[in-house]
Amino acid sequence: MTDHNLYELDFSRIQFNRACGGNQGGGDDGESCVTLGAVPHAPGVFALGDSKRPDREPLLFTAEELTTAGIDPARFGLSV
């Protein structure tokens, strides 16, 4: 559990990592990728984004929420 209001955090300097799968939508680059990054200064908080839409605001989750959703931060090279 986090003491942070997730959407009040500054996520502008997050370094995102990609986990790619096969092309699911017929895109030109042949990959459908989600990105995940740890939010600086907010332990246990992660930002989930879309590599094809980097201009969109990412969704923010706690480590517990990611685990519940079946998303393993280790697949993105991150630790909880």
Sine and cosine of phi, psi and omega as CSV:
sin_phi,cos_phi,sin_psi,cos_psi,sin_omega,cos_omega
0.00,0.00,0.58,-0.82,0.00,-1.00
-0.92,-0.40,0.47,-0.88,0.06,-1.00
-1.00,-0.03,0.06,1.00,-0.09,-1.00
-1.00,-0.05,0.57,-0.82,0.27,-0.96
-0.99,0.13,0.95,-0.30,-0.19,-0.98
-0.80,0.60,-0.65,0.76,-0.10,-1.00
-1.00,0.07,0.10,1.00,0.17,-0.99
-0.99,-0.13,-0.07,1.00,-0.01,-1.00
-0.98,0.21,0.47,-0.88,0.07,-1.00
-1.00,0.07,0.93,-0.36,0.00,-1.00
-0.94,-0.34,0.28,0.96,-0.05,-1.00
-0.95,0.32,-0.35,0.94,-0.05,-1.00
-0.93,-0.37,0.40,0.92,0.01,-1.00
-0.96,0.29,0.69,-0.72,0.12,-0.99
-1.00,-0.10,0.93,-0.38,-0.06,-1.00
-1.00,0.02,0.60,-0.80,0.11,-0.99
-0.91,-0.42,0.55,-0.84,-0.04,-1.00
-0.97,-0.23,0.59,-0.80,0.21,-0.98
-0.82,-0.57,0.90,-0.43,-0.15,-0.99
-0.96,-0.29,0.48,-0.87,0.09,-1.00
-0.76,-0.65,-0.10,-0.99,0.00,-1.00
-0.91,0.42,0.26,-0.97,-0.01,-1.00
-0.93,0.36,0.91,-0.42,-0.01,-1.00
-0.98,-0.20,-0.26,0.96,-0.12,-0.99
-0.80,-0.61,0.23,0.97,0.03,-1.00
0.96,0.29,0.37,0.93,0.00,-1.00
-0.93,0.38,0.31,-0.95,-0.05,-1.00
-0.94,0.34,-0.47,0.88,-0.08,-1.00
-1.00,0.01,-0.03,1.00,0.08,-1.00
0.96,0.27,0.11,0.99,-0.01,-1.00
-0.75,-0.66,0.59,-0.81,0.17,-0.99
-0.90,-0.44,0.94,-0.35,-0.15,-0.99
-0.83,-0.56,0.66,-0.75,0.21,-0.98
-0.97,-0.24,0.43,-0.90,0.03,-1.00
-0.86,-0.50,0.53,-0.85,0.02,-1.00
-0.64,-0.77,0.68,-0.73,0.04,-1.00
-0.59,-0.81,0.52,-0.86,0.08,-1.00
-0.98,0.20,0.68,-0.74,0.01,-1.00
-0.99,0.14,0.86,-0.51,-0.01,-1.00
-0.86,0.52,0.60,-0.80,0.07,-1.00
0.90,0.43,0.33,0.94,0.05,-1.00
-0.63,-0.78,0.98,0.19,-0.05,-1.00
-0.81,0.58,0.71,-0.70,0.04,-1.00
0.98,0.19,0.23,0.97,0.03,-1.00
-0.89,-0.45,0.73,-0.69,-0.06,-1.00
-0.78,-0.63,0.49,-0.87,0.06,-1.00
-0.93,-0.37,0.76,-0.65,-0.01,-1.00
-0.94,-0.35,0.83,-0.55,-0.05,-1.00
-0.77,-0.64,-0.10,-1.00,-0.04,-1.00
-0.82,-0.57,0.87,-0.50,-0.05,-1.00
-0.90,0.44,-0.40,0.92,0.01,-1.00
-0.99,0.11,-0.20,0.98,0.01,-1.00
-0.69,-0.72,0.88,0.47,-0.05,-1.00
-0.91,0.41,-0.27,0.96,0.02,-1.00
-0.98,0.20,-0.23,0.97,-0.01,-1.00
-0.99,0.13,0.57,-0.82,0.04,-1.00
-0.91,0.41,0.73,-0.68,0.01,-1.00
-0.96,0.28,0.30,-0.95,0.12,-0.99
-1.00,0.01,0.64,-0.77,-0.05,-1.00
-0.95,-0.33,0.68,-0.73,-0.05,-1.00
-0.64,-0.77,0.47,-0.88,0.18,-0.98
-0.99,0.15,0.29,-0.96,0.05,-1.00
-0.86,0.51,-0.62,0.79,0.02,-1.00
-0.89,0.46,-0.66,0.75,0.02,-1.00
-0.91,0.41,-0.64,0.77,0.04,-1.00
-0.89,0.46,-0.72,0.70,0.00,-1.00
-0.87,0.49,-0.68,0.73,0.03,-1.00
-0.88,0.48,-0.58,0.82,0.00,-1.00
-0.99,0.13,-0.03,1.00,0.02,-1.00
0.99,0.13,0.33,0.95,0.01,-1.00
-0.98,-0.18,0.85,-0.53,-0.03,-1.00
-0.98,-0.20,0.93,-0.37,0.01,-1.00
-0.83,0.56,-0.45,0.89,0.01,-1.00
-0.89,0.47,-0.49,0.87,0.03,-1.00
-0.90,0.43,-0.35,0.94,0.01,-1.00
-0.98,-0.21,0.14,0.99,-0.03,-1.00
0.98,0.22,0.37,0.93,-0.03,-1.00
-0.91,-0.41,0.43,-0.90,0.09,-1.00
-0.90,-0.44,0.42,-0.91,-0.02,-1.00
-1.00,0.04,0.00,0.00,0.00,0.00
